[in-house]
Amino acid sequence: RTPLTGILPLLGKSFQTIDSYVRRLNETDDSSQAPAATDHIRAEAQRATCLTWGTMLISSTPKLMVSNFDVATVLDEVLDLYEAGNDLFNVSLAKDVQDRCSLRSDRRLVFVAIRGALDTILPLAWRSRPEEVALRLSRDIPSRSVIFRVAQSVDRPPDSAWNRWFDLDWRERPGGICSGVGLLAAKRVADLLGGALSIVPNQGPGCLLSLSFSETTTARAE
């Protein structure tokens, strides 16, 4: 089931934001405002793109477009868009990249999955005092996979939430339906690219999301 009733208003809001910044660019003679407006347009366009791709991934299987790339560069692109759109709020990010995390896979879908993972965890940290979220990218040689982990240690959802992460009807979800679509899309991408996704509570406060991709993916379509 595609949750169009919840997603279309979010896409409409993104288009309105983009239109507002485009008008601002066209109506001002102050060139100093152009870089900030352009950054916001780019960030909002990617937000709408990921939401659209996420919706499509939940309900269908795209043809994979396989290429060689380093996942660290994809992660940097995602983080750059968060910063451009001022979407980090009171969160600081501690990034740890180990080794060269290369994939032969679909770069577009890895981007959507990493964005979805962050859209799931960051809203938990937004609700608390200024907090650091740990990002770790590494290779797992025995399984020949690349693993992306996102951990926050301040807000632990109640026990009743742990069986609802993948339920789009969960109204109390931190981040709302946008986070739900992002998480389901990330899980779908992991399945398509020979990996896995899990989200588990820490022993203390907080939780950990792990997202893995096989180092080599074969292009296919359904």
N, C-alpha and C positions, 0 to 999 in steps of 0.2 A: 504493500500500500504506500503510495507516494503522498506525503503530508503536505499537499499543495496549499491547503487552507492556511497553514501556519507559515509557509515559506514565501508565498507570493507577496504578502505585506512587507517582509524583510527585503526582498528584491526591490520592491517599489521604493522603500526608504533609501536603499543604496543608490538607485537611479536619481532620486531627488537630490541626494547629497552631491552626486557627480554633477548634475545640472547646475546646482547652486555654485559650485566652485568654478565651473566653466563660465558661467555668467560673470562671476567676480573677475576672472582673468580678462574677459572681453571688455569689461566696463571700467577697469582701472588703468591709469597711466603709470602707476607705481610699479616699476619692474622688480623692486625688492620683494613684493608679495608673490611673485610668480613661482619661485621654487617651492614654497610651502603649499600653495594651492595645487601645484602639479603633484607633489608628494601625496596629498590627500586624495586627489583623483585616482592616482595609481593604486593606493592602498584600498580605496573603496571599490574600485573595479575588480581587484583581486578577491576581495571579500565576496562580491557578487558572483564572480566566476567559480570560486570554491564552493559556494552554496549551490550553484547550478550543477556543477559536476557531482557534488555530494548527493543531490537529489537523484540524478541520473544513475549513479552507481548503486544506490539502494534498490532501484527497480529494474536495472538492465546491466548488460555486460558489454563494455566498449571493446573495440579492437585495440590491442596493445601496440604501441609504437615504441619499439625497443632501440635503445642507444646506450653508449658508454658514458658514464658521468660519475662525479664524486658527490656523495650525499652531503658532504660538508658544505659544498657550494649551494645546494638546494636549501639547506637549513639557514644559511646566511641570508638568502633571498627572502625566506619567510620572516626572519627576524627583522630584516630591514623594512619590510612592509608594516610590521607591528609598530616599529618606531616612527615610520612616516605617518601612520594614521593615529599616533598618540594612543595606542591601544594597550600599553603596558601598565598604565595607571600607577599604583604604588608598588609595583613588582620590579625587582631587579633580577636579571638572569645570570646564572653562573654556567658558562658553556665549557664543556670538556670534550674535546675531539681527540680520540686515540687512533694513531696510525692513519693510513689512507683508506677511507671507506668507499671503495669503488663498487659500482653496480653495472651490470648490463641488464637494463630494465626499462620501464616506462617512466621517464622523468616527470611528466605531467602528473601522473597518479601519485608518485612519491611526494611531490609538492603538496597535493591535496591531503594526503595522509598525515604528513608532518603538521600541516596547518590544523587539521582536525584534532590531532593529539594535543596541541597547544590550546586550541579553543575549548577543549574539555577540562584541562587542569588549571589554566590561568584564572578562570572565574572563581575557583575556590580560594585562590590567594587574594583576589581583589577584595573579598569581603572582610579581610582582616587587616591588621596593622601592616606597615611596610614590610614586605617579605621577600626572601630570595627563593627563586625556583631554580632547581638544578637540572641542567640539560646535559646528557651524556650520549655521545655517539661513538660506537666502537664496532670492531669486527669480532665475530665469533668463528674462529678458525675451524673447530670440529664440525659445526653445522653449516659452514660456508655461507654465512649470513651477516648482514649488517643490522645492528640493534640500536634503536633510538629510545632513550629512557627520559621521562619527565617526572620529577619528584617535587612535591611540596610537603612541608612538615608542620603546617599550622592549622589546617581545617580538615577534620576527619568526618565525612558524612555519617549519618546514623546507620546502624546495622541494617535497617529496612531498605536502605538505598542500594545495597550491593547487588541485588538481583534485578535492579531497574535501570542500570546504566544504558542498556541497549533497547530500552522501551521508549519510543518517541512520545508516548502519551504521559510520561512522567512530568507533571506540571511543575514540581518543585526543583527540577534540575538546575543546578548553578549554570548560568549562561543561557538558559532557555533552549528553545528548539534549535537554534543555530548550533549550539554545542552538541545537541543530540544528533543532528545531521552530520556534523563533522566527525563525531566518534564512530557512527555507523559507516560512514564513508571510509574512514581510516581502517576499520576492521575489514571492510570489503576489499580494499586495496591490498591489505596484507594477505588475504586469502588468494587473491588473483596473482600476487607476485611471490607465492610460495613461502609466506611468512606467517606471523601470528600477532595477535594483539591481546593484552591482558591489562586489567586495572585492579589493583589489590590494595588493601589498607596497610599502612605501616604498623609496626608494633606499638608505636606511640601515636601522636597526632599525624595527620596527613595521609597521603597515598602515593602510589607509584604506578605510572602507566608505562608499559613496555611495548614497543612496536618493532617488529623485525621484517626484513626483506631478504629473500634469497639473492645471492650474488649474481646468479644468472637466471633470466626469465626467457621463456620461449614465447614469441608472439602468437596469439591465437584470438579467435573471436567466436561468439555464440550467436 
